Amino acid sequence: MRHVFFLPLVAVLAWPMVSEAADDDAGRSWQAGDHHVHSEWSVDWDRRTTPPTPIRGGDSSYTRTHNARQALANGLAWVVHTDHGGPGHSAVTRDHAWPALLDARREVPGLIQFNGMEFDVPAGEHASLIIAPGPDEREQLVAIERDYGRSEPLQGSRDDGQTMLDALAHMRSLPAPPLMFINHPARTATAMGRWGDVAPDELRAWHAAAPQVLVGMEGAPGHQATRVHRGLYRNADAPTLGGFDQMTATVGGIWDTLLSEGHRFWITASSDSHINQRDGGSDFDPGQYSKPHVWARRDAEDILDGLRHGRMFAVTGDLIDALELRATANDDEARSATMGGTLSMSPGASMRVELRVRVPASANHAGRHPVLDHVELIVGGPGGGNGPVMQTRVFGASDWQVDGAWRSVSWVLPVPTRGGFVRARGSSTAEVTPLPDVPGEDPWQDLWFYSNPVFVEAVR
């Protein structure tokens, strides 16, 4: 898809982001992780009792320590424990899941482990809730689940939009605000572009209510090991596309629309691990297949900062293990920005977009060395009420520069009149546009990476 365009950037609902100084990057490297992992404290319920009695191991038999060990063995630096809620589950969180987290931290000290849950979104579906480590992290999570979780009440209903807005207002007021990513956003869609429990207007409203709390969504959902319904997107009319949710995978779709409206809204990938395929389940272990890589120091605070501000990319099957996306003023090398940042330039000048990705030296967890077939640079911005206007450029192996394990491409183009954004993706397949996933396909043969965007602001 190629169009001539001039892109206004409506800078609403966004906090200032500028290109980071070199000192800010000191000690940073790519930290792979997983923000959506279930354990035995994703309980089932005996509803013959009042209140319902939690049944340990109902949705997953794994301990948090087991999950942490698997994550570390699979090369992850961090993980978030995110068990399901339910009627009165905040007591399970307080009395069982929290001590299990302390055990896992003690027994697997080499892995950064965040307290969290898969929050039952009022008037929505699910979201990964990540609590900032600190003296109040247990109480913060218990209070959020107890007071706002959709499934928490023993009587009555919280399945309304105002409760979600109240929850976000509470979270943004905390001294150390948590993070939230909407999980599998289009899993309940009924067709391409026909939304279910998560609609674009809800994403806008939630992000507007707490732009530094609800910061994005799963671009690649979990449950990728199943050969029946990839991602457990069971509706054949609304499948994943190359393992990614249609909101992310469609150029000019929902994610690009949000970006063109000025939302600093990021994408991730996760395992959504419940039961591994070796044990008869639909899932990969944390770090076995899907990963977000965050540009951060190996400490919890900086990893959260990277997640909050979009310094990350999502990848499946270890197609790549490092990514650099940069927009630079073509006449001034000192002015540039990377993922999550903003480059300010004068209209009429030219900018250079550079992408570098690194091919892993070791085999992935399927024992394969996937070959990168192509990369794509994507530029977009507002289209005057008819959706975003997009321009793309595809680079094959004959187009890129090779420097050891690195592959690099660049594109010089005019600065959009009123701003825009740049992002990138690539695949092991020859599909420039990812095809709908079908039953029986091998996820290891259909690998993709997606960057987060760099914003470009035109300043006169």
N, C-alpha and C positions, 0 to 999 in steps of 0.2 A: 504494500500500500504506500503510494508516494503522492504527496500533495504539496503544493506551494502554499505557504501559510505565514501569517503574522500572529503571534500568540500573546494576548494579554494575560497577565497573571493577577488574579484577584487574591490579594493577600489577606484573606479572612481566616479566622479561626487558627491562626498560626502564631507561634512565638518566634522571636528573632533567632535566626541561625546564620552564622557567618563562617567563612572559611577558617578552620582552626589553625592556630599558630603551631609552628613546628614543635615548640616545647610541650604543647598539650599532647602530642603523640609519643612523647618519650616513654619507652618501655612497653608500648602497645604492640600487639600482634593479633593474629586471628584466633579467636577463642570459640571453638565449636561447642554447641550445647543443645538442649532440648527443653522446651517450656511446657510440655504436655505429656505427663507420665502418670499412670495409675498404679495403685498398689492394692493390697488386701483391705485397705480402709476405704476403697470404693465399694461400700457394703451393699448387700441386698437387704430386703426388709421382710420380716414376718409380720404381715398386716392382720393376723388373727388376734394380735394383742393391741391394747390401747395404753400408751402410744405404741406404734410399731416398734418391734425389736430389731436392732441392727444385726445382720448376719455377716460376720467377718469373712472376707474372701469371696463375697458374692459376685463381684465383677472382675476380680483379678486375684490370683492366688499368691502373687509375689509380695515379698516384704519390701519396704523402702530400702533396706540395706542391700537386698538382692539387686534392685533396680540401679542403685548407685554403683555397685560393683560392675554391672554390665555396662553402664555408661562410661565408667573410667576405662574399662578394658577396650571399649570401642573408640577411645581417643577423645572423649568429651572432656571439657574443662569445667562445665557447669550443667546443672539440671534443676528443674522446678518440679516438685512433687505436687500433683494436681488431682486429688481424689474428688469423686462426685459427692454432691450433697444429697439431701433427702429430708424427710420429716424429723426434725430435732437433731440433724446431723452435726450441728455446731458442737454438741456435747461429745460426739465421736472425735471431731477435730481437736477439741480441747484435751480430752482424757486419753486418747489412743494414738491419733495420727501425729500429734506433736511429740509425745515421747518417742515414737518410732523415728521421727526425723532426727531427734537428738542422738538416738542410737546410730542411725546411718551416718551422721556427721562424725561421730566418734570412731566408727568402725571403718569409714572410707574417707580419711582426712584429705586425701589428694584431690577430691572433687568438691567444687563449690556447690552447695545445695541450698536452694531457696525454699522457704515456706510458701505454700500457695494452695490453690484448689481449682477445680473446674467449676467456676461459678455458674449457677443456674440463673441466666439473665432474665429478669422480669420483662415480659413482652418480647422476648427474643429466644435464644436457644442456649448456647454455652460460650464461655470465655475463659481463657487462662488468666487467673489472677495471681500476681507475683508480689509478695510482700518484701519490702526492703528489710534486710537483716538489722536487728537492733533489740533493745531490751523489751520492746512492746510488740514484737512480731507475732507472738501467739495471740495476745489479746486483740490486736488489730484484726487478724483473720477471723477469730471467733465472732467478734462484734459485727463484721461485715456480713458474714454468713447468717448469723442469728437475726440481724435486723433487716436484711435486704434480700436474702436468697429466695428465689422463686419457690423452691421446693421445701423450704424450712418449716413453714407453718403447719401445725397439727390440725388446724381448722382454718377455714377461710381461704382467700386467694390473694396472691401478690402479683398475678400475671398481668401487670398494667405498666404502661410507659412511664408514669410519674414515679413509680417505685424505683425504676432504673435510674432516672434522673436524680432522685434523692440519694441513691447509692453513690453515684458519681460525685455529687456535691459533697457528700461526707468524705469520700476518698481524697478529693483534691484539697480538702482542708487539713489533712493530717500533716504533721511536721515532716514526715518522710513519706510522701505519697507513693502508693503502690503502682504497679503497671497492669494493664489489661490488654489482651489480644483476643479478638473475636475468633472462635474456633469454627472450622468447616462452614464458612458463611453461606454457601449455596447448596449445602447438602439437602436441604428441604425444598429446593427449587423444583418447580413442576415442569420446566422446559428451559431452553436457553433464553435468558432475559426475563423469566417469569419467576418471581421470588416467593419464598416460603416464609419461614420464621424470622429471617434476617433480610430486611429491605434496605436499599440505598439511603432512603430518607432517615431510617433509624441510625445507620452508621454516621450520617452527618450530624444528627441531633446528639448522639452520644459523644462524638468527638468534640462538638462545640461545647458541651457541658463540662468537659474535663480534658482539654487537649494534651495535657501532660500525663494523664492517667490512661485513658483509652486511646492508644497510639497506633493501632493497626489490627491486622487480621492474619490468619493463616493463609499464605498464598498456596502452599502445598499442604493439604491435610494429612493426617496420619492414616493408619490402617491400609498401608500400601502393599502389604504382603499378600493380601487376598487376590486370587486369580478369578474371582467371580464378579465382585463389584468394587473396583479400585477406589480406595478411600471410604468404602461403605456408602458411596453415592449410588443408591440402588435404583434410582429412576433413570431408565435408559434414555429418556429425553433430556436429561440434565446431568450428564456424567462429568467426571474430571477430564481435563485436556492435557495430555502429557503428564498426568499426575498432579496438575495444578487446578485449583478452583477456577471456574469460569470467570469470576469477578476479577481475577488477576490475569488469567491466560489470554483473555480477549483484548487485543490491541484496540484502544479507543473505547474500552468497556468501562465497568464501574470504577476500577482502581484509577485508570487514567482520568476519568471524569472528576474524581475526588481530587487528584493531584492538580488538574487544570483549574479547579476552583480555589486552590491555595491551601488545601489541607495537607499538613505534614503527617501523612498516614502511611505506615510502613507495612511490609509483608514479612512473614517468617515461614518456616517449615517445622514440622514436629513429627514424632512417632505416634502419638496418641496410644502409647503402648498399654495394652491390657493383658493379652495372652499371646505369646510369641508363636509363630507358625510351627516351630518344632514341637510345641505342646498342643497343637491342634487349633491355634488361634489365627487371627487375621493380621497380626502385627509383626513389625520388626522391633527389636530392642532399641532403646535409646542409643543413637549414634550408629546404628547398623545400616541405615539407608538415607533418611532425611535429616538434614542439619541446617540450622541457621549458624553462620559464622559471624561473630561480633568483633569489631576492631576495638580492642580494649586491653588494659593491663589485666593480669590474672588476679583480680580481686573483685569482690561482689559489687562494690559501689561503682566501679568503672564499667563493669559488664552491664549493670542496670542503666548507666548513663548512655552506653552505646545502643542498647535496645530502645531507650526513650527517644533518642535523637537520630535513629536511622542509619547508624554506622554498621550495616550488616548486609549480607546477601544470603539467599536460600539456595540449596542445592540438593539433588538426589543422587544416590549411588556414587558419591565422591567423583563426580565428573571433573570438578576443579576443587582446589583447596585454598585458593587465595584469589582475590579480585581487587583491582584498583580501577575506579572510574573517576575521571577528573575532567572538569570543564575549565578551560584556561582562556584568558584574553589573548588573542592571537598576536597582539602587539605589545603585550606586557606579561612576561612569564611569571612575574611576582603576584599576579592576581589570578587566583584559581580557587576552586572549591571541589570537595569530594562528596561522597554519599552522605545525605542528610544536611549538607551545607548549601549555601546560597552564594552565587557569583553575581556581583553587581557590575554592569557594563553599560556603555552608551549605545543607544540604538544606532544602527548603521555600521557598527564595527563588526568584526568577525570573531568567532570563538572557535577553539579547537577542542573537540571531544576525544578523549583518549581512554581506551579500555585495555587493561592488561589482566590476563588470567593465568593461573599456574596449574599445570597438569600434575596430579600427584605422582610421586615416584613409586609408591607401593600399590599393590592390587587392592581393590575394594573388597567388601565383605562377601561378595559372590566369587572372589578369586579372579576377577577380571580387571583388565586395564582399559577402561572405556576410552574411545577415541572421540575427541571433540570434532564434530562435523562442521559447525558454523557458529558464528556469533552475530547478534543483531543489535544495532544501536537504534533507540526509539526516542523521538522527540515529540512533545505534545504540548497542548495548551488550549485555552477556551476557544470555542467555535461559534460564538455569537448566539447561544441558545439552542444549537443543534447538536450538542455533544462536543467533545474535544476534537480539535483538528490535529492529525497525526502525520508524521513523516518518519519513515524507517529506512535503514540501509543495512543490507546483509553482507557479511564478509565470510568467504570460504577459506579453506586452508591455503589457497594460492594467493590470498589477499593479505595475510597477516605476516608480521615479522616474528621470527623465532629466535629466542635467546635462552638456550637451555630448556628448562621446563616452562618458560613463559611464552605466551602468545599475545601479541599486541596489535591493535588497529587504531586508526585515528580518522577523524572526519572534521573538516573545516567547513563551517557554514555561517551564514549571517546571524547576528544577534537578533532574536525576535523583537519586534517593535515594542511590545509591552511585556516581555518576559515569557517564561515557559519552564519546562523541565526536561531532563534527559535521564533515561534509564537504559539497561542492557539486559539481554538474555542470550542463552545459547543452548545447544542440544547435541546429543550423540547421534540423533537421527537426522535425516535429510528434510524433515518437515519444518519449513519456515514458519508456518502456522500449525500449532499442535493439533493433531486430530483427536476426535473424541475417543476416550478409552473404552475398550470393548472387553467382554468376558473372555478370559483365557490368555490375555496378553501377558508377556513377561515384563515386569516392571524394571528389571535390570537392563532391558534392551531399549528403554525409553526414558533417558535421563536428561534433565534440564537444570540450568541455573538461572536465577533472576536476581538482578541487583535491586537495591533501593535507589531512589532518584537523587540527582543533583538539581537544585532549582537555579534558574537564571532570572535575575531581576534587571530590567532595563531602566536605567536612571538617566534622565536628561540633565 
